[in-house]
């Protein structure tokens, strides 16, 4: 596989596109708004403690207070903890009080109206290992299956690390030399030393460690020996990469190329057009079928359709081919859009069990190399497949878009006639109280275009006039008394 990293750097935004055989596979972005805070470490202030929920709300310096649950506390780093005493969730008030300062890490970023979820169990991720300042053990990635490799790595790390910390050995550490692992341990242990020093003197709330600097993500998670080349359009950013790689893996430096053409780098590699498709709910499959993706607050629903594809053989083969293509695309879109939480895929019903197994195998295979941990559950009797995926970062759709103010997330808006009838119902409720009082009804300009039809729905007893108001959304209207200018819309709403 030909794997490339294309990096576009601007003052207001940095973007990394991962191309596999020339096609967009993953997209990472960083803007100056600082909204992505997952894995950041903060010194926070406890705002209030709720024993009934077994949780505390902590101010960490972002828009909404974050939740720290009892199950995520590290007792030994709490001043009020008494050794030998057992605590339950409803006794969290014995461990934390309003005004206490705590070291916390963001476990899950804010979603919708919900604040971030915190943990007191801190970690510092590196490329080859994860540093655990509050643990003592060594754990090896499950993806390193060889017992010999696991034993060698455990022995090697035990000689490198100090006794007062723990280490999780990542998959990328396999095949790395002792010197390379020593160098990374030295770097991430120094990061923790700096965090400890800052924590003593910094005034809360304050961010002590920002894990979302996109250059960290690039070096740690994306740039490895499997990458064929990296093309970046900013010299300063290239120099930062070279400086960090010099400390970790200097052999990768010669794979970095500086882009110097006038045309935007994402246009040259046709990435911009692919990014636009991320915001589309429907994705077309090679055979002519399609999948539609619908995001809700509770889950993401993905529906598979044959579309215009009717196949050349029997119906079951047509359905199987569509479902296999859909499984490949579902896995791709989950990674590309960074869809997390509960995902429900409604595949087209298949009669033969073997076909279901083939579709399931395809889906699992294509999700195997996803950085987000996911679990795929078997087909239900209704032909549904459930996927649960760990939240990694704020997804692209949420970061670059918001709920449509016209439809309020429904994905549809009422017809002009429906809006007119809605206004008519308001007038029926208000008729007795208003009588002959002249009124003005302000509506969206598109509704004004249907004025003739609108008037036919109104009682002749009203003295009214219609006016357009460009500030109103499609389904909104305002009613004011003409003589006084008093707005009376809410007085007679249902």
N, C-alpha and C positions, 0 to 999 in steps of 0.2 A: 504493500500500500504506500502510495506517495503522499506523505503528510507534510503540510505546510502551515506555518503560523504567519498570518498577515496582520500587521499592527498599524493602526491609524491613530496618530496622536494630534490632538488639538488642545487649545488652552482650556476649553470648557468640557472636554470629553476625551477619553481614551477607549479604544475598542480593539479587541483581539478576535480575529476570525480563525477558527481551526478548519482547514480544508483537507478533506480526504479524497484523493484522486480528483482534485479540482472542484469538489462539491462542498458546500458549507455544511459542517457537521456540528459545530458548537460556536457560540458567540458569547464573549465576555465584555462587559462595558463598565466604565467607571466615570461618573460625572462629579461635578464639584459640590453636589448637594449633600453628600455624606449620608445618604439614606440607607445604604447597605452596611449593616453593623454586626452581622453574624460573625461570631468568634472574636470580636473585639473584647478587650479586657478593660473594665472600668473600676474606679474607686467611687462607689455610690453611697447615697444617704437613704436610710430607711425612712419612708414617709409615713406609713402606717402598717400595722400588723393585724391580720384577720384570722384569729384562731379557728373560726368556723370553717374557713377555706383551707386552713393549714398552710397559709402563705403570707408573704409580705410584699408590699409594693415599694419599689426602690427607684429613687430619682437618679438617673445616670447621665442627664444632660441632653436628652433627646426630646422629641415632641411629647411623647406619652410616657408615663411612669411604667416601669417594667415589672413583671411578676417573678418572684423568687419563691418556689414551692419548698415545703419542708423536705421532700424527697431529694431535692437538689442541693441541700446544705452539706458543707464539709464541717462537721462539728469541731474538729481539732483546731480550726482556724477562727473559732468564735470565742470571744473573751468570756462570755457567760456560760460556756459549756463546762459542766462538772464531770470529770472522769469517773467512770463506773456507774453513772446514772443513766437510766434508759428514758428516752423521750418519745412521745407520740406526736402526730401531726398537730393535734389541737393544743399542744404545749409549746408551739413555736414562739409564743409570747415570753417564755422563760429564756429563750435564746437570743431573741431580737427585740429591740425596743425602738420606737420612733426616735430618729436622730442618730442612731448608730451608723458608723461608717463600715462598709463591707467591700471586700474585693470580689467581683463577680465577672462572669464571662457570658456573652450573649449566646444562648443555646439555639434560639429560634427567633428570627426577625419579626418585626411587627407585620401583621396581616390585616387589612381592612381597618376596622375600628379597634382591633386588639393590639395591645402593646407587646413589646418583646418578652420572651421567656428567658430567664437567667438561670445560671448554675454557679455554685460555689466551687465546683471541681474544675480547676483551671488546667489548660494545656497550651503548649506552644508548638504549632505544627512546623515541621521542616520538610525537606524533599525526601529524605530517607528515613526519618524517624519523627515521632511526636514526643515532646518533652513533658513529663508529668511532675510538676514541682511538689505535689502533695502525696505522691505515691512512692513505692520502693521497688515494685516488681518490674519484670521485663515480659512484654507480650509480643508475639510474632503474628504478622498478618496472616489471615486464613488462606489468602491466595498463594502463599508460599507453602506448597503441599508436601514437598520432599522433607522427610524427617531428618535427613542428613543436613540439608540446608538450614533447617530451623535450629538444629542443635549447634551448628557452626556459628550462626548469627547470634544466638543467645550467649554463647561463650565469648564471642568477640565484644558484644555490647557490655557484658558484665565486667570486662577489663577496662572499658572506656569510661563508663559512667561512674559518678560519685554515688556513695551509699544513700544519700539523702534525697534521691529523686527516682522516678520511674521512667521507663521508655517503652513506647509502642514502636516496633520495627515495621516500617511500611514496605510494600511490595517492591518498590523501586530500589531498595537497599540490596536486593539479590544481585550478586556479582560485583558489588562495590568493594574496593580495597579497604583495609583497616585505616589507612591514612585519610581516605575520603570520608569515612564515617566519623573519625576523630575530629576532622575539621568542622563537620556540620554540628556535632555535639558541642564543640567549643563555641560556635556562633549562637545556637539557640539557648545554651546555658547562660551566655552573656546577656541575651535579651531578657531572661528571667531575672538576672541580677539587677539589671537596670529598672525593671518593673518594680522589684522590691524596694529599691532606693527611692523611686518616685512615689511609691505608695506611702512612705513614711512622712513625706513633706508636702505632697500635693494636696490642695484643698478640693474636697469632693463637691459636686460631681465632676469627674474628669476622666477622659480616655487615656489609659496608660499604655495601651498597645493596639495599634490598628492593623488587623489582619486582612483588611480589604483593599490595601494598596495593590493595584492591579499588577505592579511589577513583582510583588511577592507571589501572586497567583501564577504568573507567567513562569517564573523560575522554578517554583516548587511543584506545581501540578501539571504544567503543559509541556515545558521544554525538556525533552529527554532524548535518548539516543535514537528513538524511533522517528523523531522529527527530521525530515529531509533538509529543510531550510526554513529560516525565519527572515521575513522581509519587513523592515520598519521604516517609516517615512519621517522619523525625527532623530537627528544626531544625538541630542542630549539624552533622549530615552535609550538610544542604543548604547551610549557610554555607561549609563546606569546598569544596563544588562551585563555589559562586559565586566564592570567592576564586581558585580555580585557573582558572576560565573567564575571569575578568577579565584574566588574564595572557595567555591564548591566544586565546579567541574569545568576547568579551562579548555578541555578538549572540544566543548560544544561551541566555543567562540567563533571558530571559522565557518560555522553554519549561518552566521548572521550577515545579512546583506542590507545596505542602506539604500532605500528607494529615493531616487532624485529626479524623477520625471515630473512634468508639470501637471499632468492629469491626476485627479484624485485616485489614490491607490485602491480604494474599494470599488471604484468604477471600472478600473482596468481589469480587475479580477472578477467582475460581475457579482460582487458580494452585495452591493447596495440593493439590487433587484431581489436577491434572495431574502434579505432582511425584511423587505416590504411584505413578503409572503407570510412572515411570522404573525402578522397582525390580521391575516385573513382566516375566517373560521373554517373555510373549506380548502382541502388539499386534494389535488387530482392524482390518480394512480396511473401507471404506465398503460394499463389495459383499457382505461376509460372509466373505471370506477372512481370513487372518491371517499374521503373521510371528512366528517365535520366535527369540530372541537368546540365544546360549549363549557365555559368556565362558570361555576357557581361558587358561593362562599363555602359550601360544604364539600364539594367534590368537583372533579372534571369529568364530563361525559364525552365519550368519543363514539360516533356512530359510523358504521361501515355501510356503504351503498354500492351496488353494481353499476349504477348510472346507465350509460349507453352500452356497456359491455354485455353482450349476450353469448359470447363464446362460440367455438366452432365444434365442440363435442357435446357431451351431455351436461345437464344442468348442474349436477354435483361437482363436476370438474371446473365449471365456470365459477361457482361459488368458492371452491377451494383456492383457485388462482387469485381471485379478488381478495380473499381473506389473508393469503400469504403476503401479497403486495401491501395490504393494509397493515399487517403485523410489522413489516419492515419500516413503513412510514410512521407508525405509532411510536416505535422505539426511537426513531430519528427525531420526531417532534417533541417527545418527552425530554430528550437531552437538549435539543436546540432551544426550546422555549423554557426549559428548566421547570417543567410542571411537577409539582410535588403534592403530597397528601394522598387522598384517595382518588384513584382514576378508574373509571368504569368503561370498558370497551365493549360495545354491542356489535359483535361480529355477526355476519349473516349465518343463519342456521344451517348446519351441516348434518346430514343423516349418519354418515359413516364415522365411527370413532377414530379410525386411523387418520382421517383428514383433520379432525380436531387436534390430534396429537402432533401432526406435522405443523399446523399453524402455531400451536403452543411452543414447539421446539424453536421455530423461527423467531418468535417474540423473545423468548428467553436468551437465545444466542445473540440477538442484536442489542439486548440490554446488558449483556455480560460485561461489556467494557465501559459501561456508564459509571462516572465518578460518584453519582448519587446512589446510595444503597436502596435497592428496590426488591420487592417480593411479589411474585406473580402467582395468583391462586388459580386452581383448575376451573374449567368451564362449568357454569351453573346449568341447571335444567333449562333455563331461558336463553342459553347461548351467550351469556355475559362472562367476561373475564375481569376480575378485580386485580388492581395493581396498587400497592402502597409504596410510596417513594419518599425518602427523607428529604426534608427541606434544606437546600444548600444555600441559596441566596434569593433575593427578590427576583421574581421572574421578569422576563423582558416585557411582557404585556402589561404588567402592573407598573413597571418603571417608566414606560414611555406613553402610557395612556390612562384614562380614567373613565368612569362610568358616564355614558351619554346623558346629559341633563334633560334631553327631550324624552327619551324612553325610559330613563332611570334603571338601566340594566336589563330591561325586558328583551331588548333586541328588536322590538316592534313599536310602532306608534299608532294611535287611533286614527281612523279615517276622519276627514273634515266633517262628515255627517255625524259621526259619533261625538265629536267635540261639540257640535251644534246642539245635539240632543242633551248633552251634559249641561250646557248653558240653559237650555229650555227647562230642565228639571229645577235648576236654581231659581228660575223666574217663577215657576209654579209655587215654590216654597215662599218666595218673597212677595208675591202678588197681593196678598191680603194686607200686608204691612205697609207696602209702598204706595199702593193706590195710584193716584194720578201724578205722583212726584216724578219729574223728569230725571232720567238716569242716562249715564254714558257707559257703554260696555267697551272695554279695551281688549282686543284680541290680537293674536299673531297675524301678520300680514297675509299669510296663506289662507286663513279663515275668512278674512275680508273678501277674498276673491270669490267666496261662496255666499256673498251677502244676500243674494236673491233667495237662495234656499234657506239661509238663516232666518230671514224675515218671516218666511212662511210658517216657521215653528213657533213664533211669538204671538202672545195674546194682543189683540187690538187695544186692550185697556192700557197698555204700557206706552208712555211717552219716552222713547229711547232713540239713541243714535249710536252707531258703531264707529270706532276709531282704531286705527292700527297702532300697535306698540311694539317696536322692534326688540325691546328688552324682554318681552314675554316669550317663554318657550311655547312650542307648538300646541300643547294641550292646556296651557294656562289662560286665564282670563281675569280681568279686574272690573268691578262695578263700582262707580262712584255716583253720588247725588250731584246732579248738574248745578243746582243752586248753591250748595255749600262746599262742594268738592270733597265731602267726607266719603271715605272708602267703606263699603258695606259688604264686600265679597264674603268674608268669613262669617258674617252674621247669619247668613242663610245657607251655608254649606251643610251637607248632610252630616 
